[in-house]
Amino acid sequence: MPPIPPIAPPAPSPALAEREAQLRRLSVDLEASFLSEMLAQAGLGESRESFGGGVGEDGFASFLRQEQAKAMARQGGIGLAEHIFESLKARNNV
């Protein structure tokens, strides 16, 4: 007699999967905002004394910093997004 195969858990509904994806995006965005502020406090993007980009560099430094923070968060960041995601899942019964 062949062994009985294990029963696979039911697949999540598309609405539930979409809600989880939305919560994950929100979590990563929040971590990116946090990282952007931390990078600003660390001095990333401040204009240099000599051979800097002038007023243009100052005006666009925050955009560069935000994109760098988004890239960091998408690659795992400091793990903050995962904690936020789990907390949001628990609060929203997902």
N, C-alpha and C positions, 0 to 999 in steps of 0.2 A: 504494500500500500504506500503510495507516494506521500511525502509530507504535505501538510496543508500550508499554502503560502500565507504570509501575514497580510492582514487587511490594511490597505493604505488609508491614511486619513483623508477625509473629503477635501477636495480642492476648494480654496477660498473663492467666494463669489466675486464677480468682476467689480461690483460696487465696493466690496471690502478691500480688494486689492488696490483700487483707485484711491480709496481713503488713506490707506497705508502709504502709498506713493506720495500723496499730497502732504501727509504729516512728515514724511522723511524730507521732502523738499523744504518745508518750513523749518525743520530742525537744522538742516545744512545752511539755510539762509541766515538763521539766527547765529549759528556758530561763526559764519563768515563776517557778520556785523561785529561780533565780539572780537574776532581776530583783527579786523580792520582797525578797531579802536586801540587794541594792544600794540599793533604795529605803529600807529600814529604816536602813541605815548613813548614807544621805543626810539622814535626819531626817524623812522623810515619815510622817505619822501621829503624830508626837509631840504631846503635849498642849500647848496654849498657856498662857501665864502667866495671862491674864485672859479671861474669858468662854469658857472651855473646857468640854468636856463632862464633866469630872470622871472618876471611876473608870470609868463606863460607856464613855467615849470611849477610855480606855486599854485596856480589855478587848476592844473590838471593832476597834481600829485595825489589828491584824494581819490581820483578815479583809478589811477594805477594801483594804489594801495588796496582799494576795494576789490579789484580784479585779482590781485595777488592773494588776498584773503579768501576769495571764492574758490580759487584754484586749490589752496591749501585745504579748505573745508571739504571739497569734493574728493580729495585724495585721502581723507581720513582725519585731517586736522589734528586736534589734540584730544579727540574722543568725546567732546562735549555734545556734538550732534546726536550721538547714539544714546546718551543719557536723556537728552531732551526728547528724542523720539520715543523711547520707552515710557517716559512720564506722560507724554501726550497720548500714547496708545492706551495707557491705563485710565487716564482721565476721560477719554472719549469712548471707552468700552470697545475698542477695536481689536 
